Amino acid sequence: MHPDQRPTDLPPEPTPLTVDQLEALVDATREIAAILELEPVLQLIVDRVRGLVGAEYAALGIAGTGGRIERFVTSGMSHEERARVGPPPRGLGLLGLITREGRSYRIADISQHPDSAGFPPNHPQMRSFLGVPISIHNRSVGNLYLTNKRDAPEFSAADLLLVEMFSLRAAIAIENARLHEQVQRLAVVEERERISRDLHDGIIQAIYGVALSLEDVPTLMESDPEEAEVRVDRAIDSLNLAIREIRNFILGLRSELLHGADVVTGMATLAEEFAMTGAADVDLDLTVDPEATSRLPMTHRVQLLQMTREALSNAARHAHAKRIRLAMHSEDDFVELTVEDDGVGFDAEEEPPAGHLGLANLRQRAAALGGMMTIESSPGEGTRLSIRIPLISEERPE
């Protein structure tokens, strides 16, 4: 057995990291921390760790159930080379050893290690090896594998230390990306449930009512033509209203609008397209410092646009407003959204009518972002709704 095959057998060796290595580590950490999508961050991690220690090849294996590799991301091999090698490894042999024992391995010659299972046909030749586990909160996330040190016969103890330090940052970046995916999935589910409720309570019921009102029209055409004409006219009006409601829902499904980085542009587009549905006219007053909106996390920006859309829909649908004022301004530590309408109004001290869940949804969403919602309204006087969302401090650590 080679003396460097197990960490406990490594001979004493100084492992100071140079200034250049530390700077490269900081730069790589910043890069992976800035990515929230899982697939891009996995590729960036494996690309950067290969450059950190000057390896010819690098791979990132994400652990699945039973310790088997469920995702294998590589760096240093072309797509054609990957295709020639065949299916990715399952986490057996030397690769599985890192997972089973949960510790790092630095090996001078892979072929001499007893756990080596060899290579499949068309696989690149690999000799020196560095394997480091990635874990967070004592939970395995995956492993980093590096092979073929470019400027030396094997990886050094300093290389091992550098990759172990990077693996801690990689674990956090992967966990953040996974959490971001979960938040996005929950947001989609929440929107689908909301749209389903609104479709059932509004449009579907309205169309069902139209169908009922038209059932007797063939008979009325003979017995009471005037009543038949009235019912047909009412049905046409109801269907036109349903069409406008459907357009609102289509507008609500515009993912590129909701996920845009520029909140002000998104709101202006939302207001313009909402007005085009004919539901109500919208006056804009968006006096927001761009630096302020940059201090809103992307998830907060998406939620703010979703709340704006819901508030506009409520004003047109429930308040029967003809004109709506949409305003947003920023202060040092918050942004405030205001939606004011000339609709029928209601008693703000009482519970909203049954079935009208929009205000409760808005209040819950604002609270989930650390903010608050206030309502000013009275019968016949319209409604003024304000949502205040705190900004993230500029002094937070990177």
C-alpha positions as CSV (number, residue, x, y, z in Angstrom):
1,M,0.0,0.0,0.0
2,H,1.3,3.4,-0.9
3,P,2.0,5.5,2.2
4,D,-0.3,8.3,1.0
5,Q,-3.3,6.1,0.5
6,R,-4.9,6.9,3.9
7,P,-5.0,10.2,5.7
8,T,-3.8,8.7,8.9
9,D,-0.6,7.4,7.2
10,L,0.4,10.7,5.6
11,P,3.9,11.7,6.5
12,P,4.4,15.1,8.2
13,E,4.3,17.7,5.5
14,P,3.9,21.5,5.8
15,T,0.6,22.6,4.3
16,P,0.7,26.4,4.3
17,L,-1.5,27.9,1.5
18,T,0.0,30.7,-0.6
19,V,-1.6,34.1,-0.9
20,D,-2.5,33.2,-4.5
21,Q,-4.3,30.0,-3.4
22,L,-6.2,31.8,-0.8
23,E,-7.3,34.5,-3.2
24,A,-8.3,31.9,-5.7
25,L,-10.4,30.2,-3.0
26,V,-12.1,33.4,-2.1
27,D,-12.9,34.2,-5.7
28,A,-14.3,30.7,-6.3
29,T,-16.4,30.9,-3.2
30,R,-17.9,34.2,-4.3
31,E,-18.7,32.8,-7.7
32,I,-20.5,29.7,-6.5
33,A,-22.4,31.7,-3.8
34,A,-23.9,33.9,-6.4
35,I,-25.6,31.1,-8.3
36,L,-29.0,29.8,-7.0
37,E,-29.9,27.4,-9.8
38,L,-28.8,23.8,-8.9
39,E,-27.4,22.5,-12.2
40,P,-25.3,25.6,-13.0
41,V,-23.9,25.7,-9.5
42,L,-22.9,22.1,-9.6
43,Q,-21.0,22.6,-12.9
44,L,-19.4,25.8,-11.5
45,I,-18.2,24.0,-8.4
46,V,-16.5,21.2,-10.3
47,D,-14.9,23.6,-12.8
48,R,-13.5,25.9,-10.1
49,V,-12.2,23.1,-7.9
50,R,-10.3,21.7,-10.9
51,G,-8.6,25.0,-11.4
52,L,-7.8,25.5,-7.7
53,V,-5.4,22.5,-7.5
54,G,-4.4,22.2,-11.2
55,A,-6.1,18.9,-11.9
56,E,-6.6,17.5,-15.4
57,Y,-10.0,16.1,-14.5
58,A,-12.6,16.7,-11.8
59,A,-16.0,15.4,-10.9
60,L,-18.8,16.0,-8.5
61,G,-20.9,13.0,-7.4
62,I,-24.2,13.8,-5.7
63,A,-25.2,11.1,-3.3
64,G,-28.6,9.5,-3.5
65,T,-30.3,6.8,-1.4
66,G,-28.1,4.0,-0.2
67,G,-25.0,6.1,-1.0
68,R,-25.3,5.5,-4.7
69,I,-24.3,8.4,-7.0
70,E,-27.5,9.9,-8.5
71,R,-25.9,12.8,-10.3
72,F,-22.3,13.0,-11.7
73,V,-20.9,16.3,-13.0
74,T,-17.5,16.4,-14.7
75,S,-14.9,18.9,-15.8
76,G,-12.0,18.4,-18.2
77,M,-13.8,16.0,-20.5
78,S,-15.7,16.9,-23.7
79,H,-19.2,15.8,-24.4
80,E,-17.8,13.4,-26.9
81,E,-15.4,11.9,-24.4
82,R,-18.2,11.5,-21.8
83,A,-20.4,9.7,-24.4
84,R,-17.6,7.3,-25.3
85,V,-17.1,6.3,-21.7
86,G,-20.7,5.4,-21.3
87,P,-23.0,5.6,-18.2
88,P,-21.8,7.5,-15.2
89,P,-20.4,5.6,-12.2
90,R,-22.7,4.3,-9.5
91,G,-20.4,5.0,-6.6
92,L,-18.7,1.7,-6.2
93,G,-15.0,1.0,-5.8
94,L,-12.7,3.9,-4.9
95,L,-15.4,6.5,-5.5
96,G,-17.7,4.8,-3.1
97,L,-15.0,4.5,-0.5
98,I,-15.2,8.3,0.1
99,T,-18.9,8.0,0.9
100,R,-18.6,4.9,3.0
101,E,-15.9,6.2,5.2
102,G,-16.8,9.9,5.1
103,R,-13.3,11.2,4.9
104,S,-10.7,12.4,2.3
105,Y,-8.3,10.3,0.4
106,R,-5.1,11.4,-1.4
107,I,-3.6,8.6,-3.5
108,A,-0.5,8.7,-5.7
109,D,-1.5,5.8,-8.0
110,I,-5.1,4.7,-8.4
111,S,-4.2,1.4,-9.9
112,Q,-2.3,0.4,-6.7
113,H,-5.3,1.0,-4.4
114,P,-7.1,-2.2,-3.2
115,D,-10.5,-0.6,-3.7
116,S,-9.8,0.4,-7.3
117,A,-12.3,-1.2,-9.7
118,G,-10.4,-0.2,-12.8
119,F,-11.8,1.9,-15.7
120,P,-14.3,1.1,-18.4
121,P,-13.3,1.1,-22.1
122,N,-12.5,4.5,-23.6
123,H,-12.0,6.0,-20.2
124,P,-9.1,8.5,-19.9
125,Q,-6.0,7.3,-18.1
126,M,-5.9,8.5,-14.5
127,R,-3.2,8.1,-12.0
128,S,-3.1,10.5,-9.0
129,F,-6.3,11.0,-7.1
130,L,-7.8,13.3,-4.5
131,G,-11.3,12.6,-3.1
132,V,-13.0,14.9,-0.6
133,P,-16.5,14.4,0.9
134,I,-19.0,17.3,0.9
135,S,-21.3,17.4,3.9
136,I,-23.4,19.9,5.8
137,H,-24.8,19.5,9.3
138,N,-23.3,16.0,9.4
139,R,-25.3,15.0,6.3
140,S,-23.5,13.8,3.2
141,V,-24.2,15.9,0.1
142,G,-21.7,14.3,-2.3
143,N,-18.0,14.0,-3.1
144,L,-15.4,15.9,-5.0
145,Y,-13.0,13.8,-7.1
146,L,-9.9,15.1,-8.8
147,T,-7.3,13.2,-10.8
148,N,-4.0,13.8,-12.6
149,K,-2.2,16.6,-11.0
150,R,-0.8,18.7,-13.9
151,D,2.5,19.9,-12.6
152,A,3.4,17.1,-10.2
153,P,3.2,13.3,-10.0
154,E,0.6,13.6,-7.2
155,F,-1.5,16.0,-5.2
156,S,0.1,17.6,-2.2
157,A,-1.2,18.0,1.3
158,A,-1.8,21.6,0.6
159,D,-4.0,20.6,-2.3
160,L,-6.0,18.4,0.0
161,L,-6.4,21.3,2.5
162,L,-7.5,23.7,-0.2
163,V,-10.2,21.3,-1.6
164,E,-11.4,20.5,1.9
165,M,-11.9,24.2,2.6
166,F,-13.6,24.7,-0.7
167,S,-15.9,21.7,0.0
168,L,-17.4,23.5,3.0
169,R,-18.3,26.4,0.8
170,A,-19.6,24.0,-1.9
171,A,-21.9,22.3,0.6
172,I,-23.5,25.6,1.5
173,A,-23.9,26.6,-2.2
174,I,-25.6,23.3,-3.0
175,E,-27.9,23.5,-0.1
176,N,-28.9,27.0,-1.0
177,A,-29.6,26.0,-4.5
178,R,-31.8,23.1,-3.3
179,L,-33.7,25.4,-1.0
180,H,-34.2,27.8,-3.8
181,E,-35.6,25.0,-6.0
182,Q,-38.0,24.1,-3.1
183,V,-39.2,27.7,-2.7
184,Q,-39.8,28.0,-6.4
185,R,-41.8,24.7,-6.5
186,L,-43.9,25.8,-3.5
187,A,-44.5,29.2,-5.1
188,V,-45.8,27.4,-8.3
189,V,-48.0,25.1,-6.2
190,E,-49.4,28.1,-4.3
191,E,-50.2,30.0,-7.5
192,R,-51.9,26.9,-9.0
193,E,-54.0,26.5,-5.9
194,R,-55.0,30.2,-5.8
195,I,-55.9,30.1,-9.5
196,S,-57.9,26.9,-9.1
197,R,-59.9,28.5,-6.2
198,D,-60.5,31.7,-8.2
199,L,-61.5,29.8,-11.3
200,H,-63.9,27.7,-9.4
201,D,-65.4,30.5,-7.3
202,G,-65.6,33.0,-10.2
203,I,-65.3,32.1,-13.9
204,I,-66.7,28.5,-13.7
205,Q,-69.6,29.6,-11.6
206,A,-70.3,32.5,-13.9
207,I,-70.3,30.2,-17.0
208,Y,-72.5,27.7,-15.2
209,G,-74.9,30.4,-14.4
210,V,-75.0,31.5,-18.1
211,A,-75.8,27.9,-19.1
212,L,-78.7,27.7,-16.6
213,S,-80.1,31.0,-17.9
214,L,-80.1,29.8,-21.5
215,E,-81.8,26.4,-20.9
216,D,-85.3,27.8,-21.3
217,V,-84.5,30.2,-24.2
218,P,-85.7,27.8,-26.9
219,T,-89.1,27.6,-25.2
220,L,-89.2,31.3,-24.5
221,M,-88.6,32.1,-28.1
222,E,-92.2,31.0,-28.7
223,S,-93.9,32.0,-25.5
224,D,-92.0,35.2,-24.5
225,P,-89.6,36.4,-27.2
226,E,-88.8,39.6,-25.3
227,E,-87.7,37.6,-22.2
228,A,-85.7,35.3,-24.4
229,E,-83.9,38.3,-25.9
230,V,-83.2,39.8,-22.5
231,R,-81.7,36.5,-21.3
232,V,-79.5,36.2,-24.4
233,D,-78.2,39.8,-23.9
234,R,-77.4,39.0,-20.3
235,A,-75.6,35.9,-21.3
236,I,-73.5,37.8,-23.7
237,D,-72.6,40.3,-21.1
238,S,-71.7,37.6,-18.6
239,L,-69.6,35.8,-21.2
240,N,-67.7,39.0,-22.0
241,L,-67.0,39.4,-18.3
242,A,-65.7,35.9,-18.1
243,I,-63.5,36.5,-21.1
244,R,-61.9,39.5,-19.3
245,E,-61.4,37.3,-16.2
246,I,-59.7,34.6,-18.3
247,R,-57.4,37.2,-19.8
248,N,-56.5,38.3,-16.2
249,F,-55.6,34.7,-15.4
250,I,-53.5,34.4,-18.5
251,L,-51.7,37.6,-17.5
252,G,-51.2,36.1,-14.1
253,L,-49.4,33.1,-15.6
254,R,-46.7,35.3,-17.3
255,S,-43.6,33.8,-15.7
256,E,-41.2,36.1,-17.5
257,L,-43.0,39.1,-16.0
258,L,-43.0,37.7,-12.5
259,H,-39.4,36.6,-12.5
260,G,-37.9,39.7,-14.0
261,A,-35.1,41.4,-12.0
262,D,-36.5,44.9,-12.5
263,V,-39.5,45.4,-10.2
264,V,-40.4,48.8,-11.5
265,T,-40.4,47.6,-15.1
266,G,-42.4,44.5,-14.1
267,M,-45.0,46.6,-12.3
268,A,-45.3,49.0,-15.3
269,T,-45.8,46.1,-17.7
270,L,-48.3,44.4,-15.3
271,A,-50.3,47.6,-15.0
272,E,-50.3,48.2,-18.8
273,E,-51.4,44.7,-19.6
274,F,-54.0,44.7,-16.9
275,A,-55.5,47.9,-18.3
276,M,-55.6,46.3,-21.7
277,T,-58.0,43.6,-20.4
278,G,-60.6,46.4,-20.0
279,A,-61.0,45.6,-16.3
280,A,-60.0,49.1,-15.1
281,D,-57.8,52.0,-15.9
282,V,-54.5,52.1,-14.0
283,D,-52.6,55.3,-13.0
284,L,-48.9,54.7,-12.1
285,D,-46.8,56.5,-9.6
286,L,-43.5,54.5,-9.2
287,T,-40.9,56.6,-7.4
288,V,-38.4,53.9,-6.4
289,D,-34.7,54.1,-6.0
290,P,-33.2,51.4,-8.1
291,E,-30.6,50.7,-5.4
292,A,-33.5,50.0,-3.0
293,T,-35.1,47.3,-5.2
294,S,-31.6,45.7,-5.6
295,R,-31.7,45.1,-1.8
296,L,-34.8,42.9,-2.3
297,P,-34.0,39.2,-2.7
298,M,-35.3,37.8,-6.0
299,T,-38.0,35.8,-4.2
300,H,-39.2,39.0,-2.6
301,R,-39.4,40.7,-5.9
302,V,-41.4,37.9,-7.4
303,Q,-43.8,37.9,-4.4
304,L,-44.2,41.7,-4.7
305,L,-45.3,41.4,-8.3
306,Q,-47.6,38.6,-7.5
307,M,-49.2,40.7,-4.7
308,T,-49.6,43.6,-7.1
309,R,-51.3,41.5,-9.6
310,E,-53.7,40.0,-6.9
311,A,-54.5,43.5,-5.5
312,L,-55.3,44.8,-9.0
313,S,-57.5,41.8,-9.6
314,N,-59.3,42.3,-6.3
315,A,-60.0,45.9,-7.0
316,A,-61.5,45.2,-10.4
317,R,-63.4,42.0,-9.5
318,H,-64.7,42.6,-6.0
319,A,-64.7,46.4,-5.7
320,H,-65.9,46.9,-9.3
321,A,-63.4,49.8,-9.6
322,K,-63.2,51.8,-12.8
323,R,-59.9,53.5,-12.0
324,I,-57.0,52.2,-9.9
325,R,-53.9,54.1,-8.7
326,L,-50.8,51.9,-8.4
327,A,-47.9,53.5,-6.5
328,M,-44.6,52.3,-5.0
329,H,-42.0,54.3,-3.2
330,S,-38.9,53.5,-1.2
331,E,-37.4,54.7,2.1
332,D,-34.1,53.8,3.7
333,D,-35.2,50.5,5.0
334,F,-38.4,49.5,3.2
335,V,-40.5,49.7,0.0
336,E,-44.2,50.4,0.1
337,L,-46.8,49.3,-2.4
338,T,-50.1,51.2,-2.5
339,V,-53.2,50.2,-4.5
340,E,-56.0,52.7,-4.3
341,D,-59.4,52.3,-6.2
342,D,-62.6,54.1,-6.7
343,G,-64.8,51.0,-6.1
344,V,-67.7,50.2,-3.8
345,G,-65.5,49.9,-0.7
346,F,-66.4,48.0,2.4
347,D,-66.3,48.2,6.2
348,A,-62.6,47.5,6.9
349,E,-63.5,46.6,10.6
350,E,-65.5,43.6,9.5
351,E,-64.4,40.3,8.0
352,P,-64.5,40.2,4.2
353,P,-67.4,38.3,2.7
354,A,-67.1,34.5,2.5
355,G,-65.2,33.3,-0.6
356,H,-63.2,36.5,-0.9
357,L,-59.8,35.1,0.1
358,G,-57.7,37.7,-1.7
359,L,-57.1,40.1,1.2
360,A,-56.2,37.2,3.5
361,N,-53.7,35.9,1.0
362,L,-52.1,39.3,0.6
363,R,-51.8,39.7,4.4
364,Q,-50.2,36.3,4.7
365,R,-47.8,37.0,1.9
366,A,-46.7,40.3,3.3
367,A,-46.1,38.7,6.7
368,A,-44.1,35.9,5.2
369,L,-41.7,38.6,3.8
370,G,-41.4,40.2,7.2
371,G,-43.7,43.0,6.1
372,M,-47.3,44.2,6.9
373,M,-50.5,45.2,5.1
374,T,-52.9,47.9,6.1
375,I,-56.4,48.7,4.6
376,E,-58.4,51.8,4.6
377,S,-61.9,51.5,3.3
378,S,-65.6,52.3,3.9
379,P,-68.8,51.6,1.9
380,G,-69.0,53.8,-1.2
381,E,-65.6,55.4,-0.6
382,G,-63.3,53.0,-2.4
383,T,-60.3,51.2,-0.8
384,R,-56.6,52.0,-0.1
385,L,-54.4,49.0,0.4
386,S,-50.7,49.5,1.5
387,I,-48.1,46.8,1.7
388,R,-44.7,47.6,3.3
389,I,-41.8,45.2,2.8
390,P,-38.4,45.6,4.6
391,L,-35.2,45.9,2.6
392,I,-32.2,43.7,3.3
393,S,-29.4,45.6,5.1
394,E,-26.5,46.7,2.9
395,E,-24.1,45.9,5.7
396,R,-24.9,42.2,5.7
397,P,-21.8,40.0,5.3
398,E,-21.0,38.6,1.9
